[in-house]
Amino acid sequence: MAGAAGIRVAAAAAAAFGLVVTAHGTASAEPRTFDAAFGGYGEWNADPYGGAPGDSIRACDISADGWSIEVKLDIGRDGTWDRTATTRGHTSPYCTPWKTGNIKEGTPVRIQVANVDGGVTYPKGSLLLSHA
């Protein structure tokens, strides 16, 4: 009896581990989505997936509220914004094309999404730390 119970526990643990590995593998390939404070979101794509190129960002505005969405990428996390995708000047709903360029594999990156209106940036937004 104890042997059969132990086998069931081991099988359940192995199955659960397999689901975690599969989910992790899928999640790392798909673009990562992170929300602005309101009205939209940004996306970071480290590796090519579907039609999305690797090392790319884009901004999506889903609310006609007068605010645009801006996504900025800091390569190397050195405090300099190296790439920007913005929905400024476009009618919502709108997603920018992917802004891409090759980044050395494993390079740390910082991605920020914010709501912007003219020269004003809403003081809250999301920040994502990742790697190319």
ZADREN-243125 format. One record per atom (N, C-alpha, C): x, y, z; residue number from 1; residue in three letters; atom name. Coordinates in steps of 0.2 Angstrom, whole numbers, plus 5000, padded with zeros to 4 digits. Layout:
BEGIN
(atom (X; Y; Z); NUM; 'ALA'; 'CA')
...
***
This chain:
BEGIN
(atom (5004; 4994; 5000); 1; 'MET'; 'N')
(atom (5000; 5000; 5000); 1; 'MET'; 'CA')
(atom (5004; 5006; 5000); 1; 'MET'; 'C')
(atom (5009; 5007; 5005); 2; 'ALA'; 'N')
(atom (5013; 5013; 5005); 2; 'ALA'; 'CA')
(atom (5017; 5014; 4999); 2; 'ALA'; 'C')
(atom (5019; 5008; 4995); 3; 'GLY'; 'N')
(atom (5023; 5009; 4989); 3; 'GLY'; 'CA')
(atom (5019; 5012; 4984); 3; 'GLY'; 'C')
(atom (5012; 5009; 4983); 4; 'ALA'; 'N')
(atom (5008; 5012; 4978); 4; 'ALA'; 'CA')
(atom (5006; 5019; 4979); 4; 'ALA'; 'C')
(atom (5005; 5021; 4986); 5; 'ALA'; 'N')
(atom (5004; 5028; 4987); 5; 'ALA'; 'CA')
(atom (5010; 5033; 4985); 5; 'ALA'; 'C')
(atom (5016; 5030; 4987); 6; 'GLY'; 'N')
(atom (5022; 5034; 4985); 6; 'GLY'; 'CA')
(atom (5023; 5035; 4978); 6; 'GLY'; 'C')
(atom (5021; 5030; 4974); 7; 'ILE'; 'N')
(atom (5022; 5030; 4966); 7; 'ILE'; 'CA')
(atom (5017; 5035; 4964); 7; 'ILE'; 'C')
(atom (5011; 5035; 4967); 8; 'ARG'; 'N')
(atom (5006; 5040; 4965); 8; 'ARG'; 'CA')
(atom (5008; 5048; 4966); 8; 'ARG'; 'C')
(atom (5011; 5048; 4972); 9; 'VAL'; 'N')
(atom (5014; 5055; 4974); 9; 'VAL'; 'CA')
(atom (5019; 5057; 4969); 9; 'VAL'; 'C')
(atom (5024; 5052; 4968); 10; 'ALA'; 'N')
(atom (5029; 5054; 4963); 10; 'ALA'; 'CA')
(atom (5027; 5055; 4956); 10; 'ALA'; 'C')
(atom (5022; 5052; 4954); 11; 'ALA'; 'N')
(atom (5019; 5053; 4947); 11; 'ALA'; 'CA')
(atom (5015; 5060; 4947); 11; 'ALA'; 'C')
(atom (5012; 5062; 4952); 12; 'ALA'; 'N')
(atom (5009; 5068; 4953); 12; 'ALA'; 'CA')
(atom (5014; 5074; 4953); 12; 'ALA'; 'C')
(atom (5019; 5073; 4957); 13; 'ALA'; 'N')
(atom (5024; 5078; 4957); 13; 'ALA'; 'CA')
(atom (5028; 5079; 4950); 13; 'ALA'; 'C')
(atom (5029; 5073; 4947); 14; 'ALA'; 'N')
(atom (5032; 5073; 4940); 14; 'ALA'; 'CA')
(atom (5027; 5077; 4935); 14; 'ALA'; 'C')
(atom (5021; 5075; 4935); 15; 'ALA'; 'N')
(atom (5016; 5079; 4931); 15; 'ALA'; 'CA')
(atom (5016; 5086; 4932); 15; 'ALA'; 'C')
(atom (5016; 5088; 4939); 16; 'ALA'; 'N')
(atom (5016; 5095; 4940); 16; 'ALA'; 'CA')
(atom (5022; 5099; 4938); 16; 'ALA'; 'C')
(atom (5028; 5096; 4939); 17; 'PHE'; 'N')
(atom (5034; 5098; 4936); 17; 'PHE'; 'CA')
(atom (5034; 5099; 4929); 17; 'PHE'; 'C')
(atom (5031; 5094; 4925); 18; 'GLY'; 'N')
(atom (5031; 5095; 4918); 18; 'GLY'; 'CA')
(atom (5026; 5101; 4916); 18; 'GLY'; 'C')
(atom (5021; 5102; 4919); 19; 'LEU'; 'N')
(atom (5017; 5108; 4918); 19; 'LEU'; 'CA')
(atom (5020; 5114; 4919); 19; 'LEU'; 'C')
(atom (5024; 5115; 4924); 20; 'VAL'; 'N')
(atom (5028; 5121; 4926); 20; 'VAL'; 'CA')
(atom (5033; 5122; 4920); 20; 'VAL'; 'C')
(atom (5037; 5117; 4918); 21; 'VAL'; 'N')
(atom (5042; 5118; 4913); 21; 'VAL'; 'CA')
(atom (5039; 5120; 4907); 21; 'VAL'; 'C')
(atom (5033; 5117; 4905); 22; 'THR'; 'N')
(atom (5030; 5118; 4899); 22; 'THR'; 'CA')
(atom (5027; 5126; 4899); 22; 'THR'; 'C')
(atom (5024; 5128; 4904); 23; 'ALA'; 'N')
(atom (5021; 5134; 4905); 23; 'ALA'; 'CA')
(atom (5027; 5139; 4905); 23; 'ALA'; 'C')
(atom (5032; 5138; 4908); 24; 'HIS'; 'N')
(atom (5038; 5143; 4908); 24; 'HIS'; 'CA')
(atom (5041; 5143; 4901); 24; 'HIS'; 'C')
(atom (5042; 5138; 4897); 25; 'GLY'; 'N')
(atom (5044; 5138; 4891); 25; 'GLY'; 'CA')
(atom (5040; 5142; 4886); 25; 'GLY'; 'C')
(atom (5034; 5141; 4887); 26; 'THR'; 'N')
(atom (5029; 5145; 4882); 26; 'THR'; 'CA')
(atom (5029; 5153; 4884); 26; 'THR'; 'C')
(atom (5029; 5154; 4891); 27; 'ALA'; 'N')
(atom (5029; 5161; 4893); 27; 'ALA'; 'CA')
(atom (5035; 5165; 4891); 27; 'ALA'; 'C')
(atom (5041; 5162; 4891); 28; 'SER'; 'N')
(atom (5047; 5165; 4889); 28; 'SER'; 'CA')
(atom (5047; 5167; 4882); 28; 'SER'; 'C')
(atom (5043; 5163; 4878); 29; 'ALA'; 'N')
(atom (5044; 5164; 4870); 29; 'ALA'; 'CA')
(atom (5039; 5170; 4868); 29; 'ALA'; 'C')
(atom (5033; 5170; 4871); 30; 'GLU'; 'N')
(atom (5028; 5175; 4870); 30; 'GLU'; 'CA')
(atom (5030; 5182; 4872); 30; 'GLU'; 'C')
(atom (5027; 5187; 4869); 31; 'PRO'; 'N')
(atom (5028; 5194; 4871); 31; 'PRO'; 'CA')
(atom (5025; 5195; 4878); 31; 'PRO'; 'C')
(atom (5029; 5199; 4882); 32; 'ARG'; 'N')
(atom (5027; 5200; 4889); 32; 'ARG'; 'CA')
(atom (5023; 5207; 4889); 32; 'ARG'; 'C')
(atom (5017; 5206; 4892); 33; 'THR'; 'N')
(atom (5012; 5212; 4892); 33; 'THR'; 'CA')
(atom (5012; 5215; 4899); 33; 'THR'; 'C')
(atom (5013; 5222; 4899); 34; 'PHE'; 'N')
(atom (5012; 5225; 4906); 34; 'PHE'; 'CA')
(atom (5008; 5231; 4905); 34; 'PHE'; 'C')
(atom (5004; 5233; 4910); 35; 'ASP'; 'N')
(atom (4999; 5238; 4909); 35; 'ASP'; 'CA')
(atom (5002; 5245; 4911); 35; 'ASP'; 'C')
(atom (4999; 5250; 4907); 36; 'ALA'; 'N')
(atom (5000; 5257; 4909); 36; 'ALA'; 'CA')
(atom (4995; 5258; 4915); 36; 'ALA'; 'C')
(atom (4996; 5264; 4918); 37; 'ALA'; 'N')
(atom (4991; 5266; 4924); 37; 'ALA'; 'CA')
(atom (4984; 5265; 4922); 37; 'ALA'; 'C')
(atom (4982; 5267; 4915); 38; 'PHE'; 'N')
(atom (4976; 5266; 4913); 38; 'PHE'; 'CA')
(atom (4976; 5267; 4905); 38; 'PHE'; 'C')
(atom (4971; 5264; 4902); 39; 'GLY'; 'N')
(atom (4970; 5265; 4895); 39; 'GLY'; 'CA')
(atom (4974; 5262; 4890); 39; 'GLY'; 'C')
(atom (4979; 5257; 4892); 40; 'GLY'; 'N')
(atom (4983; 5254; 4887); 40; 'GLY'; 'CA')
(atom (4988; 5250; 4890); 40; 'GLY'; 'C')
(atom (4993; 5247; 4886); 41; 'TYR'; 'N')
(atom (4998; 5243; 4889); 41; 'TYR'; 'CA')
(atom (5004; 5243; 4884); 41; 'TYR'; 'C')
(atom (5010; 5240; 4887); 42; 'GLY'; 'N')
(atom (5016; 5239; 4883); 42; 'GLY'; 'CA')
(atom (5017; 5232; 4882); 42; 'GLY'; 'C')
(atom (5021; 5231; 4877); 43; 'GLU'; 'N')
(atom (5024; 5224; 4876); 43; 'GLU'; 'CA')
(atom (5031; 5224; 4875); 43; 'GLU'; 'C')
(atom (5034; 5219; 4878); 44; 'TRP'; 'N')
(atom (5042; 5217; 4877); 44; 'TRP'; 'CA')
(atom (5042; 5210; 4874); 44; 'TRP'; 'C')
(atom (5046; 5209; 4869); 45; 'ASN'; 'N')
(atom (5047; 5203; 4866); 45; 'ASN'; 'CA')
(atom (5055; 5202; 4865); 45; 'ASN'; 'C')
(atom (5057; 5197; 4869); 46; 'ALA'; 'N')
(atom (5064; 5196; 4870); 46; 'ALA'; 'CA')
(atom (5066; 5192; 4864); 46; 'ALA'; 'C')
(atom (5062; 5187; 4862); 47; 'ASP'; 'N')
(atom (5064; 5182; 4856); 47; 'ASP'; 'CA')
(atom (5059; 5182; 4851); 47; 'ASP'; 'C')
(atom (5060; 5181; 4845); 48; 'PRO'; 'N')
(atom (5055; 5181; 4839); 48; 'PRO'; 'CA')
(atom (5050; 5176; 4841); 48; 'PRO'; 'C')
(atom (5043; 5178; 4840); 49; 'TYR'; 'N')
(atom (5038; 5174; 4842); 49; 'TYR'; 'CA')
(atom (5032; 5175; 4837); 49; 'TYR'; 'C')
(atom (5030; 5171; 4833); 50; 'GLY'; 'N')
(atom (5024; 5172; 4828); 50; 'GLY'; 'CA')
(atom (5027; 5177; 4823); 50; 'GLY'; 'C')
(atom (5023; 5183; 4823); 51; 'GLY'; 'N')
(atom (5025; 5188; 4818); 51; 'GLY'; 'CA')
(atom (5029; 5194; 4822); 51; 'GLY'; 'C')
(atom (5030; 5193; 4829); 52; 'ALA'; 'N')
(atom (5034; 5198; 4832); 52; 'ALA'; 'CA')
(atom (5041; 5197; 4832); 52; 'ALA'; 'C')
(atom (5045; 5202; 4831); 53; 'PRO'; 'N')
(atom (5053; 5201; 4831); 53; 'PRO'; 'CA')
(atom (5055; 5201; 4838); 53; 'PRO'; 'C')
(atom (5061; 5198; 4839); 54; 'GLY'; 'N')
(atom (5065; 5198; 4845); 54; 'GLY'; 'CA')
(atom (5067; 5205; 4847); 54; 'GLY'; 'C')
(atom (5069; 5206; 4853); 55; 'ASP'; 'N')
(atom (5072; 5212; 4856); 55; 'ASP'; 'CA')
(atom (5068; 5218; 4854); 55; 'ASP'; 'C')
(atom (5061; 5218; 4855); 56; 'SER'; 'N')
(atom (5057; 5223; 4852); 56; 'SER'; 'CA')
(atom (5052; 5225; 4857); 56; 'SER'; 'C')
(atom (5049; 5231; 4857); 57; 'ILE'; 'N')
(atom (5044; 5234; 4861); 57; 'ILE'; 'CA')
(atom (5038; 5237; 4856); 57; 'ILE'; 'C')
(atom (5033; 5238; 4859); 58; 'ARG'; 'N')
(atom (5027; 5241; 4856); 58; 'ARG'; 'CA')
(atom (5022; 5244; 4861); 58; 'ARG'; 'C')
(atom (5019; 5249; 4859); 59; 'ALA'; 'N')
(atom (5014; 5252; 4864); 59; 'ALA'; 'CA')
(atom (5007; 5251; 4861); 59; 'ALA'; 'C')
(atom (5002; 5250; 4865); 60; 'CYS'; 'N')
(atom (4995; 5249; 4863); 60; 'CYS'; 'CA')
(atom (4990; 5254; 4867); 60; 'CYS'; 'C')
(atom (4987; 5258; 4864); 61; 'ASP'; 'N')
(atom (4982; 5262; 4867); 61; 'ASP'; 'CA')
(atom (4975; 5260; 4866); 61; 'ASP'; 'C')
(atom (4971; 5258; 4871); 62; 'ILE'; 'N')
(atom (4965; 5255; 4870); 62; 'ILE'; 'CA')
(atom (4959; 5259; 4872); 62; 'ILE'; 'C')
(atom (4960; 5265; 4874); 63; 'SER'; 'N')
(atom (4955; 5270; 4877); 63; 'SER'; 'CA')
(atom (4955; 5277; 4874); 63; 'SER'; 'C')
(atom (4950; 5279; 4871); 64; 'ALA'; 'N')
(atom (4950; 5286; 4868); 64; 'ALA'; 'CA')
(atom (4949; 5291; 4874); 64; 'ALA'; 'C')
(atom (4954; 5292; 4878); 65; 'ASP'; 'N')
(atom (4953; 5296; 4884); 65; 'ASP'; 'CA')
(atom (4958; 5302; 4884); 65; 'ASP'; 'C')
(atom (4961; 5303; 4878); 66; 'GLY'; 'N')
(atom (4965; 5309; 4877); 66; 'GLY'; 'CA')
(atom (4973; 5308; 4879); 66; 'GLY'; 'C')
(atom (4974; 5302; 4882); 67; 'TRP'; 'N')
(atom (4981; 5300; 4884); 67; 'TRP'; 'CA')
(atom (4983; 5295; 4879); 67; 'TRP'; 'C')
(atom (4990; 5296; 4878); 68; 'SER'; 'N')
(atom (4993; 5291; 4874); 68; 'SER'; 'CA')
(atom (4997; 5286; 4878); 68; 'SER'; 'C')
(atom (5000; 5281; 4875); 69; 'ILE'; 'N')
(atom (5004; 5276; 4879); 69; 'ILE'; 'CA')
(atom (5011; 5276; 4876); 69; 'ILE'; 'C')
(atom (5016; 5276; 4880); 70; 'GLU'; 'N')
(atom (5023; 5277; 4878); 70; 'GLU'; 'CA')
(atom (5027; 5271; 4882); 70; 'GLU'; 'C')
(atom (5031; 5267; 4878); 71; 'VAL'; 'N')
(atom (5035; 5262; 4880); 71; 'VAL'; 'CA')
(atom (5042; 5264; 4879); 71; 'VAL'; 'C')
(atom (5046; 5264; 4884); 72; 'LYS'; 'N')
(atom (5053; 5265; 4883); 72; 'LYS'; 'CA')
(atom (5058; 5259; 4885); 72; 'LYS'; 'C')
(atom (5063; 5258; 4881); 73; 'LEU'; 'N')
(atom (5068; 5253; 4883); 73; 'LEU'; 'CA')
(atom (5075; 5255; 4884); 73; 'LEU'; 'C')
(atom (5077; 5253; 4890); 74; 'ASP'; 'N')
(atom (5084; 5255; 4892); 74; 'ASP'; 'CA')
(atom (5088; 5249; 4892); 74; 'ASP'; 'C')
(atom (5093; 5249; 4887); 75; 'ILE'; 'N')
(atom (5097; 5243; 4886); 75; 'ILE'; 'CA')
(atom (5103; 5243; 4890); 75; 'ILE'; 'C')
(atom (5104; 5238; 4894); 76; 'GLY'; 'N')
(atom (5110; 5238; 4899); 76; 'GLY'; 'CA')
(atom (5108; 5241; 4906); 76; 'GLY'; 'C')
(atom (5102; 5244; 4906); 77; 'ARG'; 'N')
(atom (5100; 5247; 4912); 77; 'ARG'; 'CA')
(atom (5104; 5252; 4915); 77; 'ARG'; 'C')
(atom (5107; 5257; 4910); 78; 'ASP'; 'N')
(atom (5112; 5262; 4912); 78; 'ASP'; 'CA')
(atom (5108; 5269; 4913); 78; 'ASP'; 'C')
(atom (5102; 5269; 4913); 79; 'GLY'; 'N')
(atom (5098; 5275; 4914); 79; 'GLY'; 'CA')
(atom (5097; 5279; 4907); 79; 'GLY'; 'C')
(atom (5099; 5277; 4902); 80; 'THR'; 'N')
(atom (5097; 5280; 4895); 80; 'THR'; 'CA')
(atom (5092; 5276; 4891); 80; 'THR'; 'C')
(atom (5087; 5280; 4889); 81; 'TRP'; 'N')
(atom (5081; 5277; 4885); 81; 'TRP'; 'CA')
(atom (5084; 5276; 4878); 81; 'TRP'; 'C')
(atom (5085; 5270; 4876); 82; 'ASP'; 'N')
(atom (5088; 5268; 4869); 82; 'ASP'; 'CA')
(atom (5083; 5268; 4864); 82; 'ASP'; 'C')
(atom (5076; 5266; 4866); 83; 'ARG'; 'N')
(atom (5071; 5265; 4861); 83; 'ARG'; 'CA')
(atom (5065; 5267; 4864); 83; 'ARG'; 'C')
(atom (5060; 5270; 4859); 84; 'THR'; 'N')
(atom (5054; 5272; 4862); 84; 'THR'; 'CA')
(atom (5048; 5270; 4857); 84; 'THR'; 'C')
(atom (5043; 5268; 4859); 85; 'ALA'; 'N')
(atom (5037; 5267; 4855); 85; 'ALA'; 'CA')
(atom (5031; 5271; 4858); 85; 'ALA'; 'C')
(atom (5028; 5275; 4854); 86; 'THR'; 'N')
(atom (5023; 5279; 4857); 86; 'THR'; 'CA')
(atom (5017; 5279; 4852); 86; 'THR'; 'C')
(atom (5011; 5280; 4855); 87; 'THR'; 'N')
(atom (5005; 5280; 4851); 87; 'THR'; 'CA')
(atom (5003; 5287; 4850); 87; 'THR'; 'C')
(atom (5007; 5292; 4852); 88; 'ARG'; 'N')
(atom (5005; 5299; 4851); 88; 'ARG'; 'CA')
(atom (5003; 5301; 4844); 88; 'ARG'; 'C')
(atom (4998; 5304; 4843); 89; 'GLY'; 'N')
(atom (4996; 5306; 4836); 89; 'GLY'; 'CA')
(atom (4992; 5301; 4833); 89; 'GLY'; 'C')
(atom (4990; 5296; 4836); 90; 'HIS'; 'N')
(atom (4986; 5291; 4833); 90; 'HIS'; 'CA')
(atom (4979; 5290; 4837); 90; 'HIS'; 'C')
(atom (4974; 5289; 4833); 91; 'THR'; 'N')
(atom (4967; 5288; 4836); 91; 'THR'; 'CA')
(atom (4967; 5281; 4839); 91; 'THR'; 'C')
(atom (4964; 5281; 4845); 92; 'SER'; 'N')
(atom (4963; 5274; 4849); 92; 'SER'; 'CA')
(atom (4957; 5271; 4846); 92; 'SER'; 'C')
(atom (4957; 5264; 4846); 93; 'PRO'; 'N')
(atom (4962; 5259; 4848); 93; 'PRO'; 'CA')
(atom (4968; 5259; 4842); 93; 'PRO'; 'C')
(atom (4974; 5258; 4845); 94; 'TYR'; 'N')
(atom (4980; 5258; 4841); 94; 'TYR'; 'CA')
(atom (4986; 5255; 4844); 94; 'TYR'; 'C')
(atom (4989; 5251; 4841); 95; 'CYS'; 'N')
(atom (4996; 5248; 4843); 95; 'CYS'; 'CA')
(atom (5001; 5250; 4838); 95; 'CYS'; 'C')
(atom (5007; 5252; 4841); 96; 'THR'; 'N')
(atom (5012; 5254; 4836); 96; 'THR'; 'CA')
(atom (5015; 5248; 4833); 96; 'THR'; 'C')
(atom (5019; 5249; 4828); 97; 'PRO'; 'N')
(atom (5023; 5243; 4825); 97; 'PRO'; 'CA')
(atom (5028; 5241; 4830); 97; 'PRO'; 'C')
(atom (5031; 5235; 4830); 98; 'TRP'; 'N')
(atom (5036; 5233; 4834); 98; 'TRP'; 'CA')
(atom (5042; 5238; 4833); 98; 'TRP'; 'C')
(atom (5045; 5240; 4838); 99; 'LYS'; 'N')
(atom (5052; 5244; 4837); 99; 'LYS'; 'CA')
(atom (5057; 5239; 4839); 99; 'LYS'; 'C')
(atom (5062; 5238; 4835); 100; 'THR'; 'N')
(atom (5066; 5232; 4836); 100; 'THR'; 'CA')
(atom (5073; 5234; 4834); 100; 'THR'; 'C')
(atom (5078; 5230; 4836); 101; 'GLY'; 'N')
(atom (5085; 5231; 4835); 101; 'GLY'; 'CA')
(atom (5089; 5225; 4839); 101; 'GLY'; 'C')
(atom (5094; 5223; 4836); 102; 'ASN'; 'N')
(atom (5097; 5217; 4839); 102; 'ASN'; 'CA')
(atom (5101; 5219; 4846); 102; 'ASN'; 'C')
(atom (5100; 5215; 4851); 103; 'ILE'; 'N')
(atom (5103; 5216; 4858); 103; 'ILE'; 'CA')
(atom (5106; 5210; 4859); 103; 'ILE'; 'C')
(atom (5112; 5210; 4862); 104; 'LYS'; 'N')
(atom (5116; 5204; 4864); 104; 'LYS'; 'CA')
(atom (5112; 5200; 4869); 104; 'LYS'; 'C')
(atom (5112; 5193; 4867); 105; 'GLU'; 'N')
(atom (5108; 5189; 4872); 105; 'GLU'; 'CA')
(atom (5111; 5189; 4879); 105; 'GLU'; 'C')
(atom (5106; 5190; 4884); 106; 'GLY'; 'N')
(atom (5107; 5190; 4891); 106; 'GLY'; 'CA')
(atom (5108; 5197; 4893); 106; 'GLY'; 'C')
(atom (5108; 5202; 4889); 107; 'THR'; 'N')
(atom (5109; 5209; 4891); 107; 'THR'; 'CA')
(atom (5103; 5211; 4896); 107; 'THR'; 'C')
(atom (5105; 5214; 4901); 108; 'PRO'; 'N')
(atom (5099; 5216; 4906); 108; 'PRO'; 'CA')
(atom (5096; 5222; 4902); 108; 'PRO'; 'C')
(atom (5089; 5223; 4903); 109; 'VAL'; 'N')
(atom (5085; 5228; 4900); 109; 'VAL'; 'CA')
(atom (5080; 5230; 4905); 109; 'VAL'; 'C')
(atom (5078; 5237; 4904); 110; 'ARG'; 'N')
(atom (5073; 5240; 4908); 110; 'ARG'; 'CA')
(atom (5067; 5242; 4903); 110; 'ARG'; 'C')
(atom (5061; 5241; 4904); 111; 'ILE'; 'N')
(atom (5056; 5243; 4900); 111; 'ILE'; 'CA')
(atom (5051; 5247; 4904); 111; 'ILE'; 'C')
(atom (5049; 5253; 4902); 112; 'GLN'; 'N')
(atom (5044; 5257; 4906); 112; 'GLN'; 'CA')
(atom (5038; 5258; 4901); 112; 'GLN'; 'C')
(atom (5032; 5258; 4904); 113; 'VAL'; 'N')
(atom (5026; 5260; 4900); 113; 'VAL'; 'CA')
(atom (5023; 5265; 4904); 113; 'VAL'; 'C')
(atom (5021; 5271; 4901); 114; 'ALA'; 'N')
(atom (5017; 5276; 4905); 114; 'ALA'; 'CA')
(atom (5012; 5279; 4900); 114; 'ALA'; 'C')
(atom (5007; 5283; 4903); 115; 'ASN'; 'N')
(atom (5003; 5287; 4900); 115; 'ASN'; 'CA')
(atom (5006; 5294; 4899); 115; 'ASN'; 'C')
(atom (5005; 5297; 4893); 116; 'VAL'; 'N')
(atom (5007; 5303; 4891); 116; 'VAL'; 'CA')
(atom (5002; 5307; 4888); 116; 'VAL'; 'C')
(atom (5002; 5314; 4889); 117; 'ASP'; 'N')
(atom (4998; 5319; 4885); 117; 'ASP'; 'CA')
(atom (5002; 5325; 4884); 117; 'ASP'; 'C')
(atom (5003; 5327; 4878); 118; 'GLY'; 'N')
(atom (5008; 5332; 4877); 118; 'GLY'; 'CA')
(atom (5014; 5331; 4880); 118; 'GLY'; 'C')
(atom (5016; 5336; 4884); 119; 'GLY'; 'N')
(atom (5023; 5336; 4888); 119; 'GLY'; 'CA')
(atom (5022; 5333; 4895); 119; 'GLY'; 'C')
(atom (5016; 5330; 4896); 120; 'VAL'; 'N')
(atom (5015; 5328; 4903); 120; 'VAL'; 'CA')
(atom (5015; 5320; 4903); 120; 'VAL'; 'C')
(atom (5018; 5317; 4908); 121; 'THR'; 'N')
(atom (5019; 5310; 4909); 121; 'THR'; 'CA')
(atom (5015; 5309; 4915); 121; 'THR'; 'C')
(atom (5010; 5304; 4915); 122; 'TYR'; 'N')
(atom (5007; 5302; 4921); 122; 'TYR'; 'CA')
(atom (5012; 5299; 4926); 122; 'TYR'; 'C')
(atom (5012; 5301; 4932); 123; 'PRO'; 'N')
(atom (5017; 5299; 4937); 123; 'PRO'; 'CA')
(atom (5017; 5292; 4939); 123; 'PRO'; 'C')
(atom (5012; 5288; 4937); 124; 'LYS'; 'N')
(atom (5013; 5281; 4938); 124; 'LYS'; 'CA')
(atom (5013; 5277; 4932); 124; 'LYS'; 'C')
(atom (5016; 5271; 4932); 125; 'GLY'; 'N')
(atom (5016; 5267; 4926); 125; 'GLY'; 'CA')
(atom (5020; 5260; 4928); 125; 'GLY'; 'C')
(atom (5021; 5256; 4923); 126; 'SER'; 'N')
(atom (5024; 5249; 4925); 126; 'SER'; 'CA')
(atom (5031; 5249; 4923); 126; 'SER'; 'C')
(atom (5035; 5246; 4927); 127; 'LEU'; 'N')
(atom (5042; 5245; 4925); 127; 'LEU'; 'CA')
(atom (5043; 5237; 4925); 127; 'LEU'; 'C')
(atom (5047; 5235; 4920); 128; 'LEU'; 'N')
(atom (5048; 5228; 4919); 128; 'LEU'; 'CA')
(atom (5056; 5227; 4918); 128; 'LEU'; 'C')
(atom (5059; 5223; 4922); 129; 'LEU'; 'N')
(atom (5066; 5221; 4922); 129; 'LEU'; 'CA')
(atom (5066; 5215; 4919); 129; 'LEU'; 'C')
(atom (5070; 5214; 4913); 130; 'SER'; 'N')
(atom (5071; 5208; 4910); 130; 'SER'; 'CA')
(atom (5078; 5207; 4907); 130; 'SER'; 'C')
(atom (5079; 5202; 4902); 131; 'HIS'; 'N')
(atom (5085; 5201; 4899); 131; 'HIS'; 'CA')
(atom (5083; 5200; 4891); 131; 'HIS'; 'C')
(atom (5088; 5202; 4887); 132; 'ALA'; 'N')
(atom (5087; 5201; 4880); 132; 'ALA'; 'CA')
(atom (5088; 5194; 4878); 132; 'ALA'; 'C')
***
